[in-house]
Structures are given as structure tokens and as C-alpha cells.
Amino acid sequence: MEAKRQSVLISSLHGYSVYLNTVPIQEVEKMIELHNKIISSNNFWNLINTDVVPIKTAFFTLLTSMIDTNVMLQNEKKRTVTSIVNSLDEMYPPLSSAVWKSMHTAMNNIKDWYSVINIEKLFLPKLYRVLQNGGQCCASDIYPYLLPFISQFPKLSVDPHHLYTNFFTNMRQGFSVQSVRTDHYEALAVTTSFVECFGYYILLNVNNQDLINALLSEQLMPLLEMCLKEDGPLAQIFSYEITHLIRYWSKNRYNKDYKSYICLMEEFWRNLNTLFTSPVNISSQTAFLITLRMGSEHGRKNLEMKLCNSGENIMNQSQTQNVENDTDVKFLAELKTFVNSICVKCFNQITEKGYITYLNKLIAHFEGDHAFENLFELLNAQMNFFNFYNEILRSWLLEQRQDIEDITELMFNLMKYMNHSERNEIMESLTEVRVNSSFVCFLPHIVYM
């Protein structure tokens, strides 16, 4: 009997919602007294306290439709917004989606929504809790609404720098949640939203150089460092998203309205150099450099979520713009210089663990790139590959080290940039190496020489 009652109630709430979404507003106004009788009833608002998730979901679906009419809840704004905000941290996906859609609709239609609740004691704690938990396994439903949320921040009577700092700090915490680290769709939702929100706030403060440089160093780069240590989908997705943002800054740095992007790009390269001081995760670091190189070849998807009033024009101008396919010569030159500096660092610290593999990967991925032509010829002039072989690699081959495969690969990679006599001398020196497992390492390279 109870199940039947619940089923009827759920159907009635959904039916009411469909009715409001379907009929002209004039028809709703004709029956406004009847609607007001329902809205003013405590029984109606008590539905939010039910433990039955489908009923609660249907309630918020109906509430969204009521808000959308713009005529039904004028006398119940406080109860409406409070009910929604109290439920922002719901953990069931369909319910969570319905609640956040209600919140987004309320922000669009109830112009003074922020004045009927306590922002610091109710709204922000709920928001931060959701962010700290990476969307509580509902990121795909919740995070598309975050950009419209922060476009409302200028309306709030809260210190803006403190507000945005807490927002991004709590959002960064969410990247450590297991569901975000391992699930592709959750990772995509969280990373996309973070980069969009971060780009928006940078754009809002484009004339405050100290602030945007601090945001880059304190928020974006620590998150990049954390993601590059991951082996799951997070590193790849975040690398792709941040690349679009960096390339956007680079292409607009000489625009008279965004001159601060020049210093921002300089700050990015300085921070990245610090981040790449050691090969923490060689695959992720190399993949990120490749993504930076290839980023211009992939268009940026437009945002699907409409912004709420404040900041709408500025965000439409920036984040919905596709990344153009023309070459950003300045950026590629900077990337080439950066890759060169990493290679030099690898040569100088080649005796430390991981640097041989790192150098091999960089050579393998960048030597055939037309934008990086002459990079390794110039590097040869700096480091003298032949002397490097004689002074270091040759003795390592004779020692029969465990990493002989990496050493062999590096040797043959470097030989491509030596002259004929230097290559011949190296090939003759290989006769000193004992014929065992080393020969197996040499054979594939010798065959394709």
C-alpha cells in the first residue's frame, strides 16, 4: 500500500512539472490562487524531508519548473532557496542532478537569491564540502554548474580574493578523491570545470598582475604537479585541458586588452621548470610536453552551460572561443627552448636514476617533429654527443649494467647526430663489449642503421 502511495505521489509531482513546462504562462496565471494554495502548504515543503529518493528527486524537478515560471514562488523565495541549498550535498546522482539544476534555475530567476540566505554559514560550507569530495561521485552532474556558480560570486558580500582562493583550494582537494583519480568521466568533469573556472577568474583579474601570477603558482601549478604523479586518466585529461588554457593565454598575450598574459606566460615557464626538476613520473611529464606541442591541433569544445548574468559576456568571449589551428610560433619557440633545457639537465644528471629513460623519451618524441628540427643538432653542439659517449656511455656498456637496454637506446639515438667517422669509431668500440645480452640490445639498432 505504501509503495503504491509513493508511486502515485511521484507520478503526480512529475505530472505537475510537465504541466508547468507545457502550458503557456497565461494559463498558469489564471490558476495562480490554486498554485499558491499548494505552494503555501507545509505538506508540500515537508516532501523535502522524505528518505525516499525518487520522491525527493520529483520534488526538486517540480520546484525547478515552478521557479522557471517566474510567477509562482515570489512569496516563497527564502524557503525555496534554503531548501535547495540545504540539499546541495546530496549523494544520489539523479537527486543531485535535480538539486543542482534547481539551484542554477534559482540563480537565473531569483535575482536576489543570495540575500535570502546566509551565504557564509549555509551556502559556502555546502559548496566547499561538495568540492572537497570531488562531487561525491556525482561530478558529471554537478561540475558543469560550477562556472555559472562562480559568475555569481561578485554579487556576494564576501571578500573576493578569500572567496576564490577557498573555492580553488577546496576544488583541488577533490582531485585526490578515488573516484576522480580512477573514473574517466568523473576526472573529465572535475578537470574541465577547474580549468574553465580558473580561466574565468584570471580573465576577471587580467589587469591585476600580482594576483594572477600568485594564482598560477599557488593553485594551478600544484595541481599540475599532483596530476603528473598519477598514472590513471587524470594526468592525461588535465594535461589536455590545461594546454588549451595555456595556449589561449599565449595566443592573446599581445592583445592590448590582455597584456598581463605576457608576464603570466613567463611565470608559467618558470614554474614548469621548477616542476620538472626531477623525473618523478617520466611518462606523464613527457606526455604533458607532447600535449603542449600538439594542443593547437585540437579545437576547444564550447561550453554547454549558460552563465548566470554576471560575467556572462566576458566568459562567452574567452572560453567558448575555439583554439585556432594557425601556428603559435612564439609558444613553439618557448617550448623548444624548454625541451632543450630539460635535455641539458638530463645530460648533466645522467648518472642519477631515471634520466637516461627521460632523455630517450624526449628524443624519441621530438626528434621527428618539424617544429623541433635542429633541436638535437644544437644540443650536440652544446654537449658534444661523441665525447659524452666516450666519457660516460662507453664505460657503462663495458660494466654490463642492468639498464644496458636504455644505455644502448640512448647511444644509438645520439649517433644519428654524429658525423660518419664518429659513428664508425663507436661501432668499432662495441667489439669490446662481451657478446651476451648486450648483443640482443644492439641488434635491432644495427639492422636499421
C-alpha positions as CSV (number, residue, x, y, z in Angstrom):
1,M,0.0,0.0,0.0
2,E,2.8,2.4,0.9
3,A,4.6,1.6,-2.3
4,K,1.5,2.4,-4.3
5,R,1.1,5.7,-2.4
6,Q,4.7,6.7,-3.2
7,S,4.3,5.8,-6.8
8,V,1.2,7.9,-7.2
9,L,2.9,10.8,-5.4
10,I,6.0,10.6,-7.7
11,S,3.8,10.5,-10.8
12,S,1.8,13.5,-9.6
13,L,4.9,15.6,-8.9
14,H,6.3,14.7,-12.3
15,G,2.9,15.3,-14.0
16,Y,2.6,18.7,-12.3
17,S,6.1,19.6,-13.6
18,V,5.3,18.6,-17.1
19,Y,2.1,20.7,-16.9
20,L,4.0,23.8,-15.9
21,N,6.6,23.2,-18.6
22,T,4.0,22.8,-21.2
23,V,1.1,25.3,-20.7
24,P,1.5,29.0,-21.6
25,I,2.3,31.3,-18.7
26,Q,-1.1,32.9,-19.1
27,E,-2.8,29.7,-18.2
28,V,-0.6,29.4,-15.1
29,E,-1.5,32.9,-14.1
30,K,-5.3,32.2,-14.4
31,M,-4.9,29.5,-11.8
32,I,-2.4,31.3,-9.6
33,E,-4.6,31.1,-6.5
34,L,-4.7,27.3,-6.7
35,H,-1.0,27.1,-7.3
36,N,-0.4,29.4,-4.3
37,K,-2.5,27.2,-2.1
38,I,-0.3,24.3,-2.9
39,I,2.9,26.3,-2.5
40,S,1.9,27.7,0.8
41,S,1.1,24.3,2.3
42,N,3.6,22.9,4.8
43,N,2.8,19.4,3.4
44,F,4.3,20.4,0.1
45,W,7.6,21.6,1.6
46,N,7.8,18.7,4.0
47,L,8.3,16.4,1.0
48,I,11.9,17.6,1.1
49,N,12.4,15.7,4.4
50,T,11.5,12.3,2.9
51,D,14.0,9.5,2.8
52,V,12.5,8.2,-0.4
53,V,15.0,9.4,-3.1
54,P,12.6,9.2,-6.1
55,I,10.0,11.4,-4.2
56,K,12.7,13.9,-3.3
57,T,14.0,13.9,-6.9
58,A,10.5,14.5,-8.3
59,F,10.0,17.4,-5.7
60,F,13.1,19.2,-7.0
61,T,12.2,18.6,-10.6
62,L,8.8,20.3,-9.9
63,L,10.5,23.0,-7.9
64,T,12.7,23.8,-10.9
65,S,9.6,24.1,-13.1
66,M,7.9,26.4,-10.6
67,I,11.0,28.7,-10.4
68,D,11.0,28.8,-14.2
69,T,7.5,30.2,-14.4
70,N,8.7,33.3,-12.6
71,V,5.3,34.0,-11.1
72,M,4.7,31.2,-8.6
73,L,7.3,31.5,-5.9
74,Q,7.7,35.2,-5.4
75,N,6.4,34.9,-1.8
76,E,8.4,31.8,-1.0
77,K,11.9,32.8,-2.1
78,K,13.5,32.2,1.2
79,R,12.0,28.8,1.7
80,T,12.8,27.9,-2.0
81,V,16.5,28.9,-1.9
82,T,17.0,27.5,1.6
83,S,15.5,24.1,0.6
84,I,17.8,23.9,-2.4
85,V,21.0,24.9,-0.7
86,N,20.4,22.5,2.2
87,S,20.3,19.7,-0.4
88,L,23.4,20.7,-2.4
89,D,25.5,17.9,-0.9
90,E,23.0,15.0,-1.8
91,M,25.0,12.0,-2.9
92,Y,22.5,10.1,-5.2
93,P,23.2,11.0,-8.9
94,P,19.6,11.6,-10.1
95,L,18.7,13.6,-7.0
96,S,21.9,15.5,-7.0
97,S,21.4,16.5,-10.7
98,A,17.8,17.7,-9.9
99,V,19.0,19.8,-6.9
100,W,21.8,21.5,-8.8
101,K,19.5,22.2,-11.8
102,S,17.1,23.8,-9.3
103,M,20.0,25.9,-7.9
104,H,21.1,27.0,-11.3
105,T,17.5,27.9,-12.2
106,A,17.0,29.8,-9.0
107,M,20.2,31.9,-9.7
108,N,18.9,32.8,-13.1
109,N,15.3,33.6,-12.0
110,I,15.5,34.8,-8.4
111,K,17.7,37.9,-8.8
112,D,18.3,38.4,-5.1
113,W,18.7,34.7,-4.2
114,Y,21.9,35.5,-2.2
115,S,20.1,37.9,0.1
116,V,17.5,35.5,1.5
117,I,20.1,33.0,2.9
118,N,23.3,33.2,5.0
119,I,26.0,32.8,2.4
120,E,28.9,32.2,4.7
121,K,27.1,29.9,7.2
122,L,24.9,27.9,4.8
123,F,25.8,28.2,1.1
124,L,29.6,28.2,1.1
125,P,30.0,25.3,3.6
126,K,27.8,23.2,1.5
127,L,29.6,24.1,-1.7
128,Y,33.0,23.5,-0.2
129,R,32.0,20.1,1.2
130,V,31.0,19.0,-2.3
131,L,34.2,20.3,-3.8
132,Q,36.4,18.6,-1.2
133,N,34.8,15.3,-2.0
134,G,35.2,15.7,-5.8
135,G,31.5,15.9,-6.3
136,Q,30.7,12.9,-4.1
137,C,30.7,10.5,-7.2
138,C,28.3,12.9,-8.9
139,A,30.8,15.2,-10.5
140,S,29.4,14.6,-14.0
141,D,26.1,16.0,-12.8
142,I,27.4,18.8,-10.5
143,Y,30.5,20.3,-12.0
144,P,29.0,21.7,-15.2
145,Y,27.1,24.1,-12.9
146,L,30.2,25.5,-11.1
147,L,31.2,28.1,-13.8
148,P,27.7,29.7,-13.6
149,F,28.1,29.5,-9.8
150,I,31.3,31.5,-9.6
151,S,29.9,34.0,-12.1
152,Q,27.6,34.9,-9.3
153,F,30.4,35.4,-6.8
154,P,30.8,39.2,-7.5
155,K,27.2,39.6,-6.1
156,L,28.1,38.1,-2.7
157,S,29.2,40.2,0.2
158,V,32.3,38.2,0.8
159,D,36.0,39.2,0.3
160,P,36.5,38.1,-3.4
161,H,40.2,37.1,-3.0
162,H,39.4,35.0,0.0
163,L,36.3,33.6,-1.7
164,Y,38.0,32.4,-4.9
165,T,41.1,31.2,-3.0
166,N,38.9,28.9,-0.8
167,F,36.9,27.8,-3.9
168,F,40.0,26.7,-5.8
169,T,41.7,25.2,-2.7
170,N,38.7,23.1,-1.9
171,M,38.3,22.1,-5.6
172,R,42.0,21.0,-5.7
173,Q,41.3,18.7,-2.7
174,G,38.7,17.0,-4.7
175,F,41.3,15.8,-7.2
176,S,42.6,13.4,-4.6
177,V,39.3,11.5,-4.3
178,Q,39.4,8.0,-5.6
179,S,36.5,8.3,-8.0
180,V,38.1,11.3,-9.6
181,R,41.5,9.6,-9.9
182,T,40.2,6.4,-11.5
183,D,37.0,7.2,-13.3
184,H,37.4,8.8,-16.7
185,Y,34.0,10.7,-16.7
186,E,34.5,12.0,-13.1
187,A,38.0,13.1,-13.9
188,L,36.9,14.8,-17.1
189,A,34.1,16.7,-15.3
190,V,36.3,17.8,-12.5
191,T,39.3,18.9,-14.6
192,T,37.2,20.6,-17.3
193,S,35.4,22.6,-14.6
194,F,38.5,23.6,-12.7
195,V,40.3,24.9,-15.8
196,E,37.2,26.8,-17.0
197,C,36.6,28.4,-13.6
198,F,40.3,29.2,-13.2
199,G,40.5,30.7,-16.7
200,Y,37.4,32.8,-15.9
201,Y,38.8,34.2,-12.7
202,I,42.1,35.0,-14.4
203,L,40.2,36.9,-17.1
204,L,38.2,38.8,-14.4
205,N,41.5,39.9,-12.9
206,V,43.5,40.3,-16.1
207,N,44.8,43.7,-15.0
208,N,46.0,42.5,-11.6
209,Q,49.4,41.0,-12.5
210,D,50.4,40.1,-8.9
211,L,47.2,38.3,-8.2
212,I,47.1,36.2,-11.4
213,N,50.8,35.3,-11.0
214,A,50.0,34.2,-7.4
215,L,47.0,32.2,-8.6
216,L,49.1,30.4,-11.2
217,S,51.9,29.5,-8.7
218,E,49.6,28.6,-5.7
219,Q,46.6,26.9,-7.4
220,L,47.3,25.8,-11.0
221,M,50.9,24.5,-10.8
222,P,50.5,22.5,-7.6
223,L,47.5,20.8,-9.2
224,L,49.5,20.1,-12.3
225,E,52.3,18.6,-10.2
226,M,49.8,16.3,-8.4
227,C,48.2,15.2,-11.7
228,L,51.6,14.4,-13.3
229,K,52.3,11.9,-10.5
230,E,49.2,10.0,-11.4
231,D,49.1,7.0,-13.8
232,G,45.3,7.0,-14.3
233,P,43.2,9.1,-16.7
234,L,43.6,12.2,-14.5
235,A,47.1,13.2,-15.8
236,Q,46.1,12.9,-19.5
237,I,42.8,14.7,-19.1
238,F,44.2,17.5,-17.0
239,S,47.2,17.9,-19.4
240,Y,44.8,18.3,-22.3
241,E,42.6,20.8,-20.5
242,I,45.4,23.0,-19.1
243,T,47.1,23.0,-22.5
244,H,44.1,24.8,-24.1
245,L,44.2,27.4,-21.3
246,I,47.9,28.0,-21.7
247,R,47.7,28.2,-25.5
248,Y,44.8,30.6,-25.1
249,W,46.9,32.9,-22.9
250,S,49.9,32.6,-25.3
251,K,47.9,33.5,-28.4
252,N,46.3,36.5,-26.7
253,R,49.4,37.8,-24.9
254,Y,49.9,40.6,-27.5
255,N,46.3,41.7,-27.4
256,K,46.2,45.2,-25.9
257,D,43.4,44.1,-23.5
258,Y,45.4,41.1,-22.2
259,K,49.0,42.4,-21.9
260,S,49.4,40.8,-18.5
261,Y,49.3,37.4,-20.3
262,I,52.9,38.2,-21.3
263,C,54.1,38.0,-17.7
264,L,51.7,35.2,-17.0
265,M,53.3,33.0,-19.7
266,E,56.8,33.9,-18.3
267,E,55.6,32.8,-14.9
268,F,54.2,29.6,-16.3
269,W,57.6,28.6,-17.9
270,R,59.4,29.4,-14.7
271,N,57.0,27.3,-12.6
272,L,57.2,24.5,-15.1
273,N,60.9,24.4,-15.0
274,T,60.8,24.1,-11.2
275,L,58.2,21.3,-11.5
276,F,60.4,19.4,-13.9
277,T,63.5,19.4,-11.7
278,S,63.4,15.7,-11.4
279,P,61.8,12.8,-13.4
280,V,59.0,12.0,-10.9
281,N,56.8,10.3,-13.5
282,I,58.6,10.2,-16.8
283,S,55.7,9.0,-18.9
284,S,53.3,11.7,-17.6
285,Q,55.9,14.5,-17.9
286,T,56.8,13.6,-21.4
287,A,53.2,13.2,-22.3
288,F,52.5,16.7,-21.0
289,L,55.2,18.2,-23.1
290,I,53.8,16.4,-26.2
291,T,50.3,17.7,-25.3
292,L,51.7,21.2,-25.1
293,R,53.1,20.7,-28.6
294,M,50.0,19.2,-30.1
295,G,47.4,21.3,-28.3
296,S,46.8,23.6,-31.2
297,E,45.7,20.8,-33.5
298,H,42.6,20.1,-31.4
299,G,39.6,22.5,-31.2
300,R,38.2,23.5,-27.8
301,K,34.7,22.5,-27.2
302,N,32.2,25.3,-26.4
303,L,30.7,25.4,-23.0
304,E,27.2,24.0,-22.9
305,M,26.2,25.6,-19.6
306,K,24.7,29.1,-19.8
307,L,26.2,31.6,-17.4
308,C,24.1,33.4,-14.9
309,N,24.1,37.1,-15.6
310,S,27.3,38.4,-14.0
311,G,30.4,37.8,-16.2
312,E,28.4,36.2,-19.0
313,N,29.8,38.3,-21.8
314,I,33.4,38.1,-20.6
315,M,33.2,34.3,-20.3
316,N,31.5,33.8,-23.7
317,Q,34.3,35.9,-25.2
318,S,37.0,33.8,-23.8
319,Q,36.2,30.3,-23.0
320,T,33.8,29.5,-25.9
321,Q,36.3,30.6,-28.4
322,N,37.8,27.7,-30.4
323,V,41.6,27.4,-30.4
324,E,42.6,28.3,-33.9
325,N,44.7,26.0,-36.0
326,D,47.3,28.6,-37.0
327,T,50.7,28.0,-35.5
328,D,51.7,30.0,-32.4
329,V,55.3,30.5,-33.4
330,K,56.2,32.2,-30.1
331,F,54.8,29.4,-28.0
332,L,56.5,26.7,-30.0
333,A,59.8,28.6,-29.7
334,E,59.4,28.7,-25.9
335,L,58.5,25.0,-25.8
336,K,61.5,24.2,-27.9
337,T,63.8,26.1,-25.5
338,F,62.2,24.4,-22.6
339,V,62.7,20.9,-24.0
340,N,66.3,21.8,-24.8
341,S,66.8,22.9,-21.2
342,I,65.3,19.6,-19.9
343,C,67.6,17.6,-22.3
344,V,70.7,19.5,-21.0
345,K,69.5,18.8,-17.4
346,C,69.3,15.1,-18.3
347,F,72.8,15.1,-19.7
348,N,74.2,16.9,-16.7
349,Q,72.5,14.5,-14.3
350,I,72.6,11.4,-16.4
351,T,74.2,9.3,-13.6
352,E,71.0,9.8,-11.4
353,K,68.2,7.3,-11.6
354,G,65.6,7.9,-14.4
355,Y,67.4,10.5,-16.5
356,I,68.5,8.0,-19.3
357,T,64.9,6.9,-19.8
358,Y,63.8,10.5,-19.7
359,L,66.3,11.6,-22.3
360,N,65.4,8.7,-24.6
361,K,61.7,9.5,-24.5
362,L,62.3,13.2,-25.2
363,I,64.5,12.3,-28.2
364,A,62.0,9.7,-29.5
365,H,59.1,12.0,-29.3
366,F,60.6,15.3,-30.5
367,E,63.3,14.4,-33.0
368,G,60.9,13.8,-35.9
369,D,58.9,17.0,-35.2
370,H,59.4,19.6,-37.9
371,A,58.8,22.3,-35.4
372,F,61.7,21.0,-33.4
373,E,64.1,20.4,-36.3
374,N,67.7,21.3,-35.5
375,L,67.0,21.0,-31.7
376,F,69.2,18.0,-31.3
377,E,71.9,19.3,-33.7
378,L,72.1,22.4,-31.5
379,L,72.1,20.2,-28.4
380,N,75.0,18.2,-29.9
381,A,76.9,21.4,-30.3
382,Q,76.3,22.2,-26.7
383,M,77.0,18.8,-25.2
384,N,79.2,17.0,-27.8
385,F,77.5,13.7,-28.1
386,F,80.7,11.9,-29.2
387,N,82.6,13.0,-26.1
388,F,79.6,12.1,-23.9
389,Y,79.7,8.6,-25.3
390,N,83.5,8.2,-24.7
391,E,83.4,9.7,-21.2
392,I,80.3,8.0,-19.8
393,L,78.3,5.6,-22.0
394,R,81.2,3.6,-23.2
395,S,82.3,2.6,-19.7
396,W,78.7,1.8,-18.7
397,L,78.4,-0.6,-21.6
398,L,81.6,-2.4,-20.5
399,E,80.2,-2.6,-17.0
400,Q,77.2,-4.6,-18.2
401,R,74.8,-2.5,-16.1
402,Q,71.2,-3.6,-15.5
403,D,69.9,-0.6,-17.5
404,I,72.0,-1.6,-20.6
405,E,68.9,-1.5,-22.9
406,D,68.3,2.2,-22.0
407,I,72.0,2.9,-22.4
408,T,72.1,1.2,-25.8
409,E,69.0,3.1,-27.0
410,L,70.5,6.4,-25.9
411,M,73.8,5.6,-27.7
412,F,72.1,4.9,-31.0
413,N,69.8,7.9,-30.6
414,L,72.8,10.2,-30.2
415,M,74.7,8.5,-33.1
416,K,72.1,10.0,-35.5
417,Y,73.6,13.4,-34.9
418,M,77.3,12.4,-35.2
419,N,79.4,12.5,-38.3
420,H,80.4,9.4,-40.2
421,S,83.9,8.9,-38.6
422,E,82.4,9.3,-35.1
423,R,79.8,6.7,-35.8
424,N,82.4,4.3,-37.2
425,E,84.6,4.8,-34.1
426,I,81.7,4.0,-31.8
427,M,80.8,0.8,-33.8
428,E,84.4,-0.4,-33.5
429,S,84.3,0.2,-29.8
430,L,81.4,-2.1,-29.4
431,T,83.7,-5.0,-30.1
432,E,85.0,-4.5,-26.6
433,V,81.6,-5.4,-25.2
434,R,81.1,-9.0,-24.2
435,V,78.7,-10.9,-26.6
436,N,75.8,-11.8,-24.4
437,S,72.6,-10.0,-23.6
438,S,74.2,-6.8,-24.9
439,F,74.2,-8.1,-28.5
440,V,70.5,-8.6,-28.3
441,C,70.2,-4.9,-27.4
442,F,72.4,-3.8,-30.2
443,L,70.9,-5.9,-33.0
444,P,67.7,-4.0,-33.7
445,H,69.6,-0.7,-33.9
446,I,72.3,-2.1,-36.1
447,V,69.7,-3.7,-38.5
448,Y,68.0,-0.3,-39.1
449,M,71.2,1.9,-39.3
